[in-house]
Amino acid sequence: MTKKIIHVAVGVIKAGNTLFICKRPDDKHQGGLWEFPGGKVESGETVFEALKRELIEEVALTIHSSSQLMVIEHDYGDKCVKLDVHVVTDFSGDAHGAEGQLSAWVAIDKLSEYNFPAANVEIIEKIKTQF
């Protein structure tokens, strides 16, 4: 049986030399780990539409544009994800954990001090080489 792949739009929200990250709720998949915000791409949505919707819901930001950084497919064993990762520098609003989750602006060189899901390791490596 083939596992269903969950398509996720991920926003690497960048302001200066900092990135906005959120902590996953303990009761969710990969709970207690930090992540770049985003969520599932719904049927009929583009990645940008999904990212725009999710970032308003999760972190109270309105994004105006984004650019693709990378696409990662990762198998966690219990779940497969396809992360469509976009860099967001053009946004308005005051980022915060709009769903009550912990959140922080973190300097790029401090990302290694936070625990991320395994699929995010490639994202962080790419960020460190590109930014």
N, C-alpha and C positions, 0 to 999 in steps of 0.2 A: 504494500500500500504506500502511495506517495503522500508525503506530508504536505499540507496546505502551506503555501508561502504567504506570510502576512506582509503586504507592501506598506511601508512606513515612510512618511515624509519627515525629515529631520532638519531642524534649523540650527545652524552654527551662527548664533547671533553675536556679532562683533561690534564693539565700540572701542576705538583706540587699540590698546594692547590687551583688552580684556574680552572674555567670552561669558555669556550668560548660561548657567547650568542649573538644573533642578534635581532634587532627590526624589527617586521613585517611592511611592507609598509602600510600606512594608507588606501589604496584602496583595500586591501586584507581582506579575512575572518580573524577576530580577529586582524585587523590592529591596529597598534600603541602599541601592547603588545610585550614583549620580549619573545624569544623562544630559544630552542636548535635547531641548524640548521638541515636541512634534507629536505625530500620531498617525493612525491608519488612513490610507488613501481609500476613500469610499468609491464604490462603483460609479462611473461617469465623471469623476473628478480628475482634474490634472493634478500633478504633484504640487504646483504652486497654489492652486485653489485649496487643496488639503492643508498645506502648510499655513496659508493665510487663516483658515478657519481654526486650526489647532492652536496657533500662537495667540489668537485673540482669546480663545477659551482658557488656555493653560497659563499664559504669562501676560495677558492684557496688552499685547503689542499689535499694532496694525502694521503689516509689512507692505511695502510699496513695490519692491522688486527683490529678486534673489538670483544667485548664479550657482549652477551645479558644481559641487566639489568632487563628488564621487558616488558610486553605487556599490554597496557591499551586500553580499548574501552570506548569511551566517546560520548555521544549524546548532541550536542549543540542545538538541537531543529531544526535548519535549515540544519544541516549536522552531519553525524556520522563519527568518525574517529577511526581507529585502529592504535595506535602508537606502533611500534616495536622499542623499545629504546635500543640502544647499547652504551657501553662505548668505547671511542676511546682514547688510550694513545700512540699508535704507528702510527705516521704520520710524514710527511715532508711538508715543506712549511711554509710560514708566514701568519697566519690566519688574514683575514680582510674581510670586507663586499664587496665581489667581484661584487655584483650587485648594489652597491651604498648605501646599507642599513647600519644603525648605527650598530656597533658591539663593544664588549668589553670582555676582560678577567676579570672575577669577582671572588673574593674569595668566597668559598663555604658558609662561614658564613655571607656573604653579599647578597646572592640571594634574601632574603626576602625584600630587598629594591627595587626590580624590580617587575613590574606588568607582570605576565604571564597569558596565557589562562588557563581556569579552568582545562583542561586535564593535564596540567603540574604540578599541585599541588602535585599529587601522585609521580611524578618523583622527585621533589625537596625533598619531605619527605623521599623517599628511599635514595637519595643521602646523605642526612644529617645523616642517620643511617649507611650507608655503607662506607662513605669516611672519 
